[in-house]
């Protein structure tokens, strides 16, 4: 019988990070690989090869030895001759390694990479965090628009900013006779164009909506049907049209670097907030939205310098006591083909996040088998429906599904990653069904 009890993720506060000074130097030494090709291929990429530090006090660490030989045998049978292209790890809340097949082999994760980025973002920013888009006025009367990559920024917000820039709503531009200013100078603050796409993203992907450029001011996430290749130009055009409708005021628009500091004398006129972190996490994990995940990675790291953001993400992972050998973070979304993870890392991360103070927020962001997100059409009408919260991942030649399975004997943390499997979805279904059979692993 299918049971639907609440998943008992922890809600208590626990110490979650440890300081490991040697890891800082190691993470700093990582070198970003060059652009990847369009096809799945094994390429030489820099991989961390450090021993896992001890876990934070009171948190379980994933064990090294497999403790459930019956489940291990069942999974071996399910994979058959395709064993070499699969990595599968299954753990329980006590850290027991119930099954592990090629769990330490480095694999392309596709969008399973988002589990890393969203965990990092939730830990660093908290569940109440919102992205900000702000309009400032400088001392010379120039207006400056800044942003943090709100994926839902759209025309209504632009219209509000435009009205303020024209002097309505107390912006101070209307003269004593109620006339609008003859000229409005507006600066758009943006990242350099050469940083809009991670280097690991293939050129063909950059034209698709899922590969839209990552910018601070992004109307509809820089995508319509396809990617918007020049977001500042589109934003300028929309603002010009909006301002022109407000009385014919002449508008002078320019783009300034986000690396340029805001003058201390600038006055904040208006702020638009994004949806809360819960919505952002769900957009990233449940719907697998690349743009949102890339923004969250940068905001969590406190920098839009992707190389530095990646380094800080790697350092954070190591500080959690996770197995880092064979792991490399190339971007936040998993679209880049230089990303590398192991199924042990992902299962260990899921285990660690189950003990996090924001564990329920993390779990709630995932897709649900047969019900929601990218898993809505998978495993419907099976015992897995409603019982598996997970993250899918798909790029050419890669299929990965990792998440948390609710069983009669408690939670199971599962990571299944294939690089070259023929029919991965049914195989992952067999894996999850085997994990549901708790009688295979007595003594849990």
HELIX and SHEET records of a PDB file:
HELIX    1   1 UNK A   21  UNK A   28  1                                   8    
HELIX    2   2 UNK A   69  UNK A   79  1                                  11    
HELIX    3   3 UNK A   80  UNK A   85  5                                   6    
HELIX    4   4 UNK A  110  UNK A  113  5                                   4    
HELIX    5   5 UNK A  114  UNK A  125  1                                  12    
HELIX    6   6 UNK A  155  UNK A  165  1                                  11    
HELIX    7   7 UNK A  168  UNK A  170  5                                   3    
HELIX    8   8 UNK A  193  UNK A  195  5                                   3    
HELIX    9   9 UNK A  203  UNK A  207  5                                   5    
HELIX   10  10 UNK A  209  UNK A  211  5                                   3    
HELIX   11  11 UNK A  219  UNK A  222  5                                   4    
HELIX   12  12 UNK A  231  UNK A  244  1                                  14    
HELIX   13  13 UNK A  277  UNK A  285  1                                   9    
HELIX   14  14 UNK A  290  UNK A  301  1                                  12    
HELIX   15  15 UNK A  306  UNK A  319  1                                  14    
HELIX   16  16 UNK A  343  UNK A  353  1                                  11    
HELIX   17  17 UNK A  359  UNK A  364  1                                   6    
HELIX   18  18 UNK A  373  UNK A  375  5                                   3    
HELIX   19  19 UNK A  424  UNK A  436  1                                  13    
HELIX   20  20 UNK A  438  UNK A  440  5                                   3    
SHEET    1   A 6 UNK A  97  UNK A 101  0                                        
SHEET    2   A 6 UNK A  86  UNK A  92 -1                                        
SHEET    3   A 6 UNK A 410  UNK A 419 -1                                        
SHEET    4   A 6 UNK A 398  UNK A 407 -1                                        
SHEET    5   A 6 UNK A 388  UNK A 395 -1                                        
SHEET    6   A 6 UNK A 367  UNK A 368 -1                                        
SHEET    1   B 5 UNK A 250  UNK A 257  0                                        
SHEET    2   B 5 UNK A 183  UNK A 190  1                                        
SHEET    3   B 5 UNK A 143  UNK A 147  1                                        
SHEET    4   B 5 UNK A 132  UNK A 137 -1                                        
SHEET    5   B 5 UNK A 267  UNK A 273 -1                                        
END                                                                             
